[in-house]
Amino acid sequence: MKHKTRLAIAVALVTASAAATAQMGDMKGMDMPMKDMPMKQLPAADQVHKATGTVNKIDHAKGVVTFAHGPVASMGWPAMTMGFRVKDAKLLDGLAVGRQVEFDFVKEGSAYVVTAVR
């Protein structure tokens, strides 16, 4: 009896899957109006983003500074704490833990890189 029940369930699943696939195949020619679809504009790869934050940690060996920064409107980010690589190690020289700064950063590959500190 268990075997027949399992077989019936398997047949039902295969039938449902085939029906869903056939229905999706009919959707290939549909024209989707993109202007009506809400989409968030992603920042350009070379866009410079500006933020204000407090220095939490400096790692000279790795060339990384950790900021507790405010919201970054150009990225759609809320306030958070995160580490950033620095483009030039000299940018770390004027920093101290607890100091509030304004900084610029860009996205390079999967990393965010500080290019200026004020």
Secondary structure as UniProt FT lines:
FT   HELIX           2..25
FT   TURN            26..29
FT   HELIX           34..36
FT   TURN            45..46
FT   STRAND          49..59
FT   TURN            60..63
FT   STRAND          64..69
FT   TURN            73..76
FT   STRAND          80..86
FT   HELIX           89..92
FT   TURN            93..94
FT   TURN            97..98
FT   STRAND          100..108
FT   TURN            109..110
FT   STRAND          111..117
//
